[in-house]
């Protein structure tokens, strides 16, 4: 599930200590590559820096973090147009499901 900045603000209602305990970051060479929020026992909300979208290490690190937390499965949502991400997730063992288009209206 994608992490939105507002999710962190909403989570803050549990207090600074709980929010800090629920946030995970992945970085390399001092640059933050991804930020995750454990939004309950079964949901990791994740956002990835634009420069890291094609970085397979993020997929592996997130999967390792989920496994550490006791997860035996994960669902990833990414647009099928993001061919690099789809290929990375497939190589990490994820199965591609039929695409479901969100309802939206043109501006």
TORVORO-594740 format. One record per residue: residue number from 1; residue in three letters; z, x, y of N, C-alpha, C in turn. Coordinates in pm, 1 decimal. Layout:
BEGIN
   num   residuo       n_c3       n_c1       n_c2      ca_c3      ca_c1      ca_c2       c_c3       c_c1       c_c2
   NUM       ala          Z          X          Y          Z          X          Y          Z          X          Y
...
***
This chain:
BEGIN
   num   residuo       n_c3       n_c1       n_c2      ca_c3      ca_c1      ca_c2       c_c3       c_c1       c_c2
     1       unk        0.0       85.9     -116.7        0.0        0.0        0.0        0.0       90.3      122.7
     2       unk      -75.3       53.0      223.0      -86.6      133.5      343.8       39.0      121.6      428.9
     3       unk       77.5      233.8      487.9      193.1      237.7      577.3      145.2      219.5      720.9
     4       unk      205.7      127.8      790.2      176.5      102.1      930.8      298.8      148.3     1011.6
     5       unk      279.0      203.1     1132.2      395.3      246.4     1211.2      499.6      135.5     1230.2
     6       unk      453.4       12.2     1239.9      547.0      -99.3     1254.7      637.0     -117.6     1133.7
     7       unk      589.1      -74.0     1015.2      672.0      -83.2      894.9      798.7        1.0      910.6
     8       unk      783.3      118.5      971.3      899.8      204.7      993.5      996.4      139.9     1091.9
     9       unk      941.8       80.8     1198.2     1026.4       11.2     1294.6     1101.0     -105.3     1232.0
    10       unk     1032.4     -181.3     1149.3     1094.6     -294.5     1081.2     1202.7     -247.0      984.8
    11       unk     1175.5     -137.5      914.5     1271.3      -84.0      818.0     1396.9      -33.3      888.7
    12       unk     1383.3        6.1     1014.8     1493.9       61.7     1092.7     1612.0      -36.1     1100.1
    13       unk     1586.8     -164.8     1073.4     1695.1     -263.7     1078.6     1804.5     -231.3      977.2
    14       unk     1770.9     -149.9      876.7     1871.0     -107.7      778.3     1951.3       12.2      827.5
    15       unk     1914.1       66.9      942.4     1985.9      180.0     1000.0     1912.6      311.8      981.9
    16       unk     1952.8      407.9     1064.5     1886.9      539.2     1065.3     1900.0      611.3      931.1
    17       unk     2017.4      604.9      872.5     2041.2      676.2      746.4     1954.5      620.0      632.8
    18       unk     1947.6      487.9      621.5     1866.2      425.4      517.0     1717.8      453.2      539.3
    19       unk     1675.2      450.5      664.9     1534.6      478.3      695.4     1500.1      622.1      659.3
    20       unk     1584.9      716.2      698.6     1560.7      857.3      666.7     1555.8      879.4      515.2
    21       unk     1641.4      809.9      441.5     1643.3      825.0      295.4     1518.2      766.5      230.7
    22       unk     1454.9      670.3      297.3     1337.8      603.4      239.7     1205.3      669.8      276.4
    23       unk     1206.8      760.5      372.2     1083.4      824.9      418.1     1058.1      953.1      339.4
    24       unk      932.3      971.6      299.9      888.5     1093.9      232.5      772.6     1152.3      312.1
    25       unk      766.6     1283.4      321.6      651.9     1347.9      386.8      596.2     1455.9      295.1
    26       unk      467.5     1477.7      306.3      399.4     1585.4      235.9      330.1     1669.9      341.2
    27       unk      350.6     1800.1      335.4      290.9     1886.8      435.8      242.7     2016.6      372.7
    28       unk      157.0     2082.7      447.8      105.5     2213.4      405.6       87.0     2297.7      531.5
    29       unk      137.5     2419.6      527.4      124.9     2512.0      640.6      176.0     2450.0      769.9
    30       unk      285.3     2374.9      762.7      345.8     2316.0      880.1      278.8     2190.3      932.0
    31       unk      171.9     2145.1      868.4      100.7     2024.6      908.8      137.3     1909.9      814.7
    32       unk      179.5     1797.4      870.2      208.6     1680.7      786.5       77.1     1621.3      739.2
    33       unk       63.4     1606.2      607.0      -57.4     1550.9      546.8      -43.6     1402.6      515.4
    34       unk       77.8     1361.5      481.8       99.4     1221.3      446.0      244.8     1184.1      471.4
    35       unk      265.3     1055.3      500.2      399.3     1000.4      519.1      410.4      876.7      431.2
    36       unk      520.3      867.2      358.7      543.0      751.9      272.5      676.2      686.4      304.1
    37       unk      683.7      557.4      280.3      806.8      480.6      297.3      833.6      405.7      168.5
    38       unk      949.0      432.0      107.8      989.9      358.1      -11.8     1044.1      224.2       35.0
    39       unk      959.1      125.2       33.1      992.2       -7.5       84.1     1038.0      -95.3      -31.7
    40       unk     1152.5      -61.1      -86.7     1204.1     -130.5     -204.0     1180.6      -46.4     -328.2
    41       unk     1233.6      -91.4     -440.8     1226.9      -11.4     -563.1     1087.6       -3.0     -625.3
    42       unk      995.1      -88.6     -583.8      864.1      -91.1     -649.0      747.0      -70.7     -554.2
    43       unk      772.6      -27.8     -429.0      662.7      -17.2     -334.1      674.2      108.3     -249.0
    44       unk      574.1      193.0     -256.6      561.8      309.6     -169.5      447.2      281.6      -74.0
    45       unk      477.6      268.9       54.1      374.3      253.5      156.2      336.8      394.7      199.9
    46       unk      208.0      421.1      210.8      163.3      557.9      233.6       52.2      561.1      336.8
    47       unk       56.8      659.2      424.2      -54.2      685.2      515.1      -87.0      833.6      507.3
    48       unk     -213.9      862.4      521.6     -262.7      999.4      506.1     -331.1     1043.0      634.6
    49       unk     -304.5     1165.1      676.8     -369.4     1219.9      796.1     -521.0     1221.0      774.8
    50       unk     -598.3     1190.5      879.4     -744.9     1185.9      864.5     -804.5     1313.1      804.4
    51       unk     -750.0     1428.3      840.2     -803.0     1554.0      786.4     -771.1     1574.5      639.4
    52       unk     -678.8     1495.5      585.5     -635.6     1512.8      446.5     -692.9     1407.3      353.5
    53       unk     -780.3     1320.1      403.1     -831.7     1210.6      320.0     -904.0     1258.9      195.9
    54       unk     -962.3     1374.6      198.7    -1036.0     1424.2       82.7     -955.7     1528.5        4.2
    55       unk     -825.3     1526.6       23.2     -737.7     1625.9      -37.5     -675.3     1570.2     -164.9
    56       unk     -719.8     1619.8     -277.9     -670.2     1572.2     -407.4     -520.7     1598.8     -423.9
    57       unk     -469.9     1701.9     -353.5     -328.1     1735.3     -365.6     -239.0     1619.8     -322.3
    58       unk     -285.2     1538.8     -226.5     -205.6     1425.0     -181.1     -188.7     1325.6     -295.5
    59       unk     -296.1     1298.6     -366.5     -289.9     1205.6     -479.5     -191.7     1256.4     -584.2
    60       unk     -201.5     1383.8     -615.5     -114.1     1443.5     -717.1       31.4     1441.6     -670.1
    61       unk       54.9     1476.8     -542.6      191.6     1479.5     -489.9      252.9     1340.3     -487.3
    62       unk      174.4     1241.5     -445.2      226.4     1104.3     -441.8      256.9     1055.0     -582.2
    63       unk      169.8     1084.8     -677.0      193.5     1044.3     -816.0      319.2     1112.0     -870.8
    64       unk      338.1     1238.9     -837.2      457.6     1311.1     -883.2      583.8     1250.0     -822.9
    65       unk      578.0     1213.6     -694.7      693.7     1151.8     -629.9      727.0     1017.9     -694.3
    66       unk      623.7      939.7     -723.3      646.6      810.6     -789.0      708.3      829.9     -927.3
    67       unk      658.2      928.2    -1000.1      711.9      955.8    -1133.5      858.5      999.3    -1124.5
    68       unk      889.7     1083.0    -1024.7     1027.5     1126.5    -1003.2     1120.9     1008.6     -979.3
    69       unk     1067.2      906.5     -913.3     1146.1      787.8     -882.3     1153.3      689.6     -998.3
    70       unk     1089.9      725.1    -1111.1     1097.2      641.5    -1229.5      980.0      547.5    -1249.3
    71       unk      877.6      560.9    -1167.1      761.5      472.3    -1179.8      674.6      515.2    -1297.2
    72       unk      625.6      417.5    -1369.6      534.6      447.7    -1480.6      392.6      402.6    -1449.3
    73       unk      373.2      340.5    -1333.6      239.5      295.7    -1295.1      230.7      288.4    -1142.8
    74       unk      107.8      279.5    -1092.7       85.7      268.9     -948.3      -44.7      195.4     -923.7
    75       unk      -51.6      127.5     -812.2     -173.9       62.5     -768.2     -211.7      125.3     -634.6
    76       unk     -336.8      163.3     -621.8     -385.8      225.2     -499.0     -491.9      134.2     -438.9
    77       unk     -484.2      113.5     -309.7     -585.1       33.2     -238.8     -662.5      125.3     -145.6
    78       unk     -791.2      137.4     -168.1     -877.4      215.6      -80.1    -1014.6      150.2      -78.2
    79       unk    -1084.2      155.9       33.7    -1217.5       94.4       38.4    -1313.5      163.9      -57.7
    80       unk    -1398.2       86.7     -122.3    -1495.6      147.1     -214.2    -1594.0      235.7     -139.8
    81       unk    -1606.2      217.5       -9.2    -1694.2      303.4       70.4    -1638.0      444.6       86.1
    82       unk    -1509.3      462.6       57.1    -1447.6      595.2       62.0    -1470.6      662.3      -73.0
    83       unk    -1593.2      706.7      -92.3    -1637.9      758.2     -222.1    -1552.9      875.3     -268.8
    84       unk    -1514.1      962.8     -176.1    -1431.3     1078.3     -213.5    -1296.8     1036.1     -268.8
    85       unk    -1234.6      938.1     -203.9    -1104.0      891.0     -251.0    -1116.3      824.2     -386.9
    86       unk    -1219.2      741.2     -402.8    -1238.8      673.1     -531.0    -1256.0      775.6     -642.3
    87       unk    -1336.7      878.8     -617.1    -1358.1      984.0     -717.6    -1228.9     1058.6     -748.1
    88       unk    -1150.3     1086.6     -643.8    -1023.7     1157.9     -663.1     -927.0     1075.7     -746.8
    89       unk     -915.5      947.7     -713.7     -824.1      862.3     -789.9     -869.2      848.8     -935.1
    90       unk     -999.2      836.4     -956.3    -1050.2      829.0    -1093.6    -1016.2      957.4    -1170.1
    91       unk    -1033.2     1072.7    -1103.8    -1004.9     1199.6    -1172.2     -855.7     1214.8    -1201.9
    92       unk     -772.4     1142.7    -1125.9     -628.0     1147.1    -1149.1     -584.6     1043.6    -1252.9
    93       unk     -681.1      968.7    -1308.4     -648.4      874.6    -1414.7     -642.2      728.7    -1373.4
    94       unk     -666.7      699.0    -1246.3     -667.0      559.9    -1202.5     -795.1      492.0    -1248.4
    95       unk     -787.9      361.7    -1273.3     -906.1      283.6    -1310.9     -950.2      200.9    -1191.4
    96       unk    -1080.4      198.1    -1168.6    -1132.9      118.6    -1058.6    -1139.6      -27.5    -1098.6
    97       unk    -1090.4     -112.1    -1012.7    -1090.1     -256.2    -1034.6    -1201.3     -318.4     -950.2
    98       unk    -1238.6     -441.8     -978.9    -1339.7     -507.5     -895.4    -1293.2     -514.8     -750.1
    99       unk    -1387.2     -496.9     -661.1    -1353.4     -499.3     -519.1    -1319.9     -641.1     -474.5
   100       unk    -1216.7     -651.5     -393.6    -1177.1     -778.9     -334.5    -1186.5     -762.1     -183.7
   101       unk    -1268.6     -841.5     -122.8    -1286.2     -831.6       21.6    -1181.0     -916.5       92.4
   102       unk    -1115.9     -856.5      189.6    -1022.3     -931.2      273.0    -1099.6    -1028.6      360.0
   103       unk    -1035.3    -1136.5      391.4    -1098.1    -1230.4      485.5    -1078.3    -1175.3      624.9
   104       unk    -1184.5    -1177.5      700.6    -1176.1    -1129.4      837.7    -1278.0    -1202.5      920.7
   105       unk    -1261.9    -1193.5     1048.8    -1360.7    -1252.3     1137.1    -1411.2    -1142.9     1230.4
   106       unk    -1536.0    -1152.5     1266.6    -1593.5    -1056.0     1358.5    -1538.2    -1078.7     1497.9
   107       unk    -1519.5     -969.1     1570.3    -1466.5     -977.5     1707.9    -1568.8    -1033.8     1802.2
***
